[in-house]
Amino acid sequence: MALWRTVRAPVLCCIFFIVIFISLKNSWIVVRTTAPGPEYGLLLFLLPGIVTALIARESPIFSSFIGGLTSIPVCFLLRWVFFPRLRPLVQEIAYATSAIFWCVLGALLVQLLITVYQQFRQPR
């Protein structure tokens, strides 16, 4: 049971990460209509980090990083098997790296909000 408590946050982060990846690649979530331009869909990767930070109180940043990092091979495998390859491998690695960044940033934002809340809640 103790093992489940330590791995549940990275596992849930990994699942959310893969769901967002599949939703973006299948165009179930359309964030832009023109081909050249910014990838606003990467902002959706904040959600796994936020959920992970709310679940893992002891190490939310590390848990979101591990969850994002372990989901990348699964995402690459799904991309290679089921989706047409439109980008070179280097660009896919850059996309995955920035997705991990946004995932960890979501956990950092939750940590910041928790710290600010605790600071303002302290009696003066």
PEDA-V755273 format. One record per pair of residues at least 4 apart in sequence whose C-alpha atoms are under 8 Angstrom apart, sorted by the first residue. I is the first residue (numbers start at 1). J is the second residue. Records with the same first field share a line. If there is no record, write none. Layout:
# PEDA-V755273
I->J + J
This chain:
# PEDA-V755273
1->5
2->6
3->7
4->8
5->9
7->11
8->12
9->13 + 52 + 55 + 56 + 63 + 64 + 67
10->14 + 52 + 63 + 64 + 65 + 66 + 67 + 68
11->15 + 67
12->16 + 48 + 52 + 67
13->17 + 48 + 49 + 51 + 52 + 63 + 64 + 67 + 68
14->18 + 48 + 67 + 68 + 70 + 71
15->19 + 71
16->20 + 47 + 48
17->21 + 45 + 48 + 67 + 68 + 71
18->22 + 71 + 74 + 75
19->23
20->24 + 44 + 45
21->25 + 75
22->26 + 75
23->27 + 28 + 29
24->28 + 29 + 30 + 41
25->83
30->41
31->39 + 40 + 41
32->39 + 40
40->44
41->45
42->46 + 98 + 99 + 102
43->102
45->49 + 99 + 100 + 102 + 103 + 106
46->50 + 102 + 103 + 104 + 105 + 106 + 107
47->51 + 103 + 106
48->52 + 64 + 103 + 106
49->53 + 61 + 64 + 102 + 103 + 104 + 105 + 106 + 107
50->54 + 103 + 106 + 107 + 109 + 110
51->55 + 107
52->56 + 60 + 63 + 64 + 107
53->57 + 59 + 60 + 61 + 63 + 64 + 106 + 107 + 108 + 110 + 111
54->60 + 110
55->60
56->60 + 63
59->63
60->64 + 107 + 111
61->65 + 104 + 107 + 108
62->66
63->67
64->68 + 103 + 104 + 107
65->69 + 100 + 103 + 104
66->70
67->71
68->72 + 99 + 100 + 103
69->73 + 100
70->74
71->75
72->76 + 96
73->77
74->78
75->79
76->80
77->81
78->82 + 83
79->83 + 84 + 85
80->84 + 85
87->91 + 92
88->92
89->93
90->94
91->95
92->96
93->97
94->98
95->99
96->100
97->101
98->102
99->103
100->104
101->105
102->106
103->107
104->108
105->109
106->110
107->111
108->112
109->113
110->114
111->115
112->116
113->117
114->118
115->119
116->120
117->121
118->122
